[in-house]
Amino acid sequence: MRTDIFARLDREPEPPKIEPPRMSRHRIALFGGTLAFYAAIVVAVLVSSWLVALDWKVMLFRPYQQWPEIHAFLDYYIVLGQRGPTATMVACWLGWRSWRQHTLRPLLTLGAALLLLNVSVGAVKIGLGRLGPHYATQIGSAELFAGGDIFPSGHTANAVVTWGILAYLATTPRARRYLSALSAIVSLGVGLTTVYLGTHWLSDVLLGWAAGLLIMLGLPWVEPMITRAEAWIFAQREYLRGRGPVPSVPVATGGPRTVPIPEGGDVVAQGPVLEPAVAAAGGPGARSHSHPAHPSHPSPHLVRSERSPVTPTGSRRPPHADRAPRGGASPARPVAGG
């Protein structure tokens, strides 16, 4: 059984070699068809066409009264379309992927998609100002420009984008197909749940599906910007790392050095420290360790003849009384047999 698997989770040999989707002809055709569907829904509501009449029929049917046994379950299921909880869950998963693969692309793609969602859907909501079914004032009216903010459905569009981003960032074609089907089922269920609960018109849900799909289909156009943002963030990180504290410069081996002497002797300054081989050849007088000179010493540099005799550090024998220092006169020896 392998025990080092957890130690390897912080890195991966190399990021996956899956290129992001590109704006192929098929993708551009889907984008154009979805955009036309989006515009048709908006026009149909603006002119109070048959779609508005269908909205009222579904609203007056009151699905939450027809099937009350599933009401409790759908109250929890609708959370899959709320932006706060879903964005947090998906961001945690993509953050772990970014950390393991050493790339910021998953998180930056999610951020770009949510930003586009807020700008596009929010602008249409505020611009049209449609009221919801629970606040409708006139039967058969489109309830536009009345200060509302439910057209298109934010829950539905958020479900399409938040769960669809997992399929968009899948690393294998098989995973992309499965996640695309899963996100479609989740977003379809969220949209129908809002109609069941009576919080949105049916046309709100249709426009929400189209709004979320437009963002997912147009994400490849944002990929160059995501790449530049990732490169800039990494460059800033390296720049901040390079501005750390300046490392201390080690003192050169040359310069004056001092050696310890017995108590009562003088402190003598030495030259550069000898290499180990030279120190070994220099006898017991060579020193490889040094101590700072005494600050009160009057003259740190003395002539060799003025130096005091030094007992070798490793010797334990006391100095002979009948031996004079080097350089001095030797004592007179008695003459035998005078």
C-alpha positions in Angstrom: 0.0 0.0 0.0 1.4 3.4 -1.0 1.9 5.9 1.8 3.2 8.9 -0.2 0.0 9.6 -2.1 -1.0 12.5 0.1 2.5 14.1 -0.2 2.0 14.1 -4.0 -1.3 15.9 -4.0 0.3 19.3 -4.0 1.8 18.9 -7.4 1.1 17.3 -10.8 3.8 16.5 -13.3 2.3 18.9 -15.8 -1.0 20.5 -16.5 -3.4 18.6 -18.8 -2.8 19.1 -22.5 -6.5 19.9 -23.2 -6.8 23.1 -25.2 -9.8 25.4 -24.4 -12.7 25.3 -26.8 -12.4 27.5 -29.8 -15.0 29.5 -31.8 -15.6 26.9 -34.5 -18.2 27.3 -37.2 -20.5 24.9 -35.3 -20.1 27.0 -32.1 -20.7 30.3 -34.0 -23.8 28.8 -35.5 -25.1 27.8 -32.1 -24.3 31.2 -30.7 -26.2 33.0 -33.6 -29.2 30.7 -33.2 -29.3 31.3 -29.4 -29.0 35.0 -29.9 -31.9 35.0 -32.3 -34.0 33.0 -29.8 -33.1 35.5 -27.1 -34.2 38.4 -29.2 -37.5 36.6 -30.2 -38.4 36.1 -26.5 -37.8 39.7 -25.6 -39.9 40.9 -28.6 -42.7 38.5 -27.8 -43.0 39.8 -24.3 -42.7 43.5 -25.3 -45.6 43.2 -27.7 -47.7 41.1 -25.3 -48.0 38.2 -27.7 -49.3 34.6 -27.2 -46.3 34.0 -25.0 -47.6 36.5 -22.4 -51.0 34.8 -22.5 -49.3 31.4 -21.9 -47.5 32.9 -18.9 -50.8 33.8 -17.4 -52.3 30.4 -18.0 -49.5 28.6 -16.3 -49.6 31.1 -13.4 -53.3 30.7 -12.9 -52.9 26.9 -13.0 -50.9 27.2 -9.8 -48.7 24.1 -10.1 -47.7 24.3 -6.4 -51.3 23.6 -5.5 -51.7 20.8 -8.1 -48.7 18.8 -6.7 -48.2 19.9 -3.1 -46.3 16.7 -2.2 -43.1 17.8 -4.0 -43.2 21.3 -2.6 -40.8 20.6 0.3 -38.2 18.9 -2.0 -38.3 21.6 -4.6 -37.7 24.2 -1.9 -34.3 22.7 -1.4 -33.7 21.9 -5.0 -34.0 25.6 -6.0 -30.7 26.2 -4.0 -28.9 24.7 -7.0 -29.7 27.9 -8.9 -28.8 30.4 -6.2 -25.6 32.3 -7.0 -24.1 32.4 -3.6 -24.1 28.7 -2.6 -23.4 27.3 -6.1 -20.6 29.8 -6.9 -19.0 28.9 -3.5 -19.1 25.2 -4.1 -17.8 25.4 -7.7 -15.1 27.9 -6.7 -13.8 25.5 -4.0 -13.6 22.6 -6.5 -11.9 24.8 -9.2 -9.6 26.3 -6.6 -8.4 22.8 -5.6 -7.8 22.1 -9.3 -5.9 25.3 -9.8 -3.6 24.5 -6.8 -3.0 21.0 -7.9 -2.3 21.9 -11.6 -0.4 25.1 -10.8 -2.6 27.2 -13.0 -5.2 30.0 -12.4 -7.2 29.3 -15.5 -10.1 27.5 -13.8 -10.7 30.2 -11.3 -10.3 33.0 -13.8 -12.7 31.4 -16.2 -15.3 31.1 -13.5 -14.8 34.7 -12.5 -15.1 35.9 -16.1 -18.3 33.9 -16.7 -20.0 35.2 -13.5 -18.9 38.7 -14.4 -20.5 38.4 -17.8 -23.6 36.9 -16.2 -24.1 39.8 -13.8 -23.6 42.5 -16.4 -25.7 41.0 -19.1 -28.6 39.6 -17.1 -28.6 42.5 -14.6 -28.8 45.1 -17.3 -31.8 43.4 -18.9 -33.5 42.9 -15.6 -33.2 46.6 -14.6 -34.0 47.9 -18.1 -37.3 46.0 -18.6 -38.4 46.1 -14.9 -40.9 43.2 -15.1 -42.9 42.2 -12.1 -43.2 38.6 -11.0 -46.4 36.5 -10.9 -47.0 37.2 -7.2 -46.9 40.9 -7.8 -48.9 41.1 -11.0 -51.5 43.9 -11.1 -53.5 43.3 -14.4 -54.4 39.9 -15.9 -53.0 39.6 -19.4 -50.4 42.3 -19.0 -46.7 41.8 -19.5 -46.0 43.8 -16.3 -43.0 45.5 -17.9 -41.4 48.8 -16.8 -43.0 48.5 -13.3 -39.9 48.4 -11.2 -39.4 44.6 -11.1 -36.3 42.5 -11.7 -37.3 39.0 -12.7 -36.9 39.0 -16.5 -34.8 37.0 -17.4 -34.7 34.4 -14.6 -31.4 34.8 -12.6 -31.8 31.4 -11.0 -32.0 29.7 -14.4 -29.2 31.6 -16.0 -26.9 31.1 -13.0 -27.6 27.3 -13.1 -26.6 27.2 -16.7 -23.4 29.1 -16.2 -22.2 27.8 -12.8 -22.7 24.1 -13.6 -21.9 24.5 -17.3 -18.4 25.8 -16.4 -17.5 22.4 -15.0 -18.2 20.9 -18.5 -16.3 23.7 -20.2 -13.2 23.1 -18.1 -13.4 19.3 -18.3 -10.0 17.7 -19.2 -11.3 14.8 -21.3 -14.0 14.7 -24.0 -15.9 12.0 -22.1 -16.0 14.0 -18.9 -17.1 17.0 -20.9 -20.1 15.1 -22.4 -21.2 13.8 -19.0 -20.9 17.1 -17.3 -22.7 18.9 -20.1 -25.7 16.5 -19.8 -25.6 16.9 -16.0 -25.6 20.7 -16.2 -28.4 20.7 -18.7 -30.6 18.5 -16.4 -29.8 20.7 -13.4 -30.5 24.0 -15.1 -33.7 22.6 -16.7 -34.9 21.4 -13.3 -34.1 24.8 -11.7 -36.0 26.7 -14.3 -39.1 24.6 -14.0 -38.9 24.7 -10.2 -39.2 28.5 -10.3 -42.3 28.2 -12.5 -43.8 25.6 -10.1 -43.2 27.9 -7.1 -44.7 30.8 -8.9 -41.6 33.1 -8.6 -41.1 33.4 -12.4 -43.1 33.5 -15.6 -42.5 30.8 -18.1 -41.0 33.4 -20.5 -38.5 34.4 -17.7 -37.2 30.9 -17.6 -36.9 30.6 -21.4 -34.9 33.9 -21.5 -32.7 32.7 -18.6 -31.8 29.5 -20.4 -30.8 31.6 -23.5 -28.9 34.1 -21.5 -26.8 31.4 -19.7 -26.2 29.5 -23.0 -25.0 32.7 -24.7 -22.3 33.2 -22.0 -21.1 29.6 -22.2 -20.9 29.7 -26.0 -19.1 33.0 -26.0 -16.4 32.1 -23.4 -13.7 31.2 -26.0 -13.7 34.9 -27.0 -12.6 35.7 -23.5 -9.8 33.1 -23.4 -7.0 35.5 -24.6 -7.9 37.9 -21.8 -7.9 35.1 -19.2 -4.4 34.0 -20.5 -3.0 37.6 -20.2 -4.5 38.0 -16.7 -2.9 34.7 -15.5 0.5 35.7 -16.9 0.2 39.1 -15.2 -0.7 37.6 -11.8 2.2 35.2 -12.0 4.6 38.0 -13.0 3.4 40.1 -10.0 4.0 37.1 -7.7 7.6 36.7 -8.9 8.1 40.4 -8.6 7.0 40.4 -5.0 9.1 37.4 -4.2 12.2 39.2 -5.6 11.6 42.2 -3.2 12.4 40.2 -0.1 15.1 41.2 2.5 18.6 41.7 1.0 20.7 38.7 2.0 23.7 39.5 4.3 27.1 39.5 2.5 29.6 37.1 4.3 32.8 38.7 5.5 35.9 37.9 3.4 38.4 35.4 4.8 41.2 38.0 4.5 41.8 40.8 6.9 43.3 41.0 10.4 42.6 38.1 12.7 43.6 37.5 16.3 44.6 34.4 18.2 44.0 33.6 21.9 46.9 33.6 24.2 47.4 32.7 27.9 46.4 35.0 30.6 48.8 37.9 31.0 50.0 37.9 27.4 49.4 40.2 24.6 46.8 40.0 21.8 48.5 39.9 18.5 46.9 40.5 15.1 47.4 37.9 12.5 47.1 38.0 8.7 44.6 36.1 6.5 43.4 32.7 7.8 45.5 29.9 6.5 44.0 27.1 4.5 43.7 23.7 6.3 46.7 22.2 4.5 48.9 25.3 5.1 47.8 25.4 8.8 48.7 21.8 9.3 52.2 22.5 7.8 52.7 25.6 10.0 53.0 23.6 13.2 51.2 24.3 16.5 51.5 28.1 16.0 49.0 28.1 13.1 45.4 29.0 14.1 42.2 28.5 12.0 39.9 30.1 14.6 40.1 33.8 15.5 38.7 36.1 18.1 38.1 39.9 17.9 41.0 42.0 19.1 40.7 43.7 22.5 39.4 47.3 22.0 41.7 48.8 24.6 45.0 47.4 23.0 47.2 50.4 22.1 48.8 48.8 19.1 47.2 45.9 17.2 50.2 45.4 14.9 53.5 44.4 16.5 56.8 43.4 15.1 57.6 39.7 15.3 60.6 40.4 17.7 58.2 42.3 20.1 55.8 39.4 20.4 55.5 37.6 23.7 56.2 33.9 23.9 53.2 31.8 23.5 52.7 28.3 24.9 51.1 25.9 22.4 47.4 25.6 23.0 47.5 21.8 23.1 50.4 21.5 25.6 49.8 20.9 29.3 53.5 21.1 30.4 54.7 24.3 32.2 57.4 26.3 30.5 61.0 25.4 31.4 62.7 27.9 33.7 66.1 27.4 32.2 65.0 28.1 28.7 65.0 31.6 27.4 62.8 33.0 24.7 63.8 32.9 21.1 65.9 35.8 20.1 67.4 36.4 23.6 70.8 35.5 25.1 71.1 32.0 26.5 72.2 31.8 30.2 75.8 30.8 30.9 76.3 27.1 31.6 78.6 25.9 34.4 81.9 24.5 33.2 82.5 21.0 34.4 85.8 20.0 35.9 87.0 23.6 36.4 
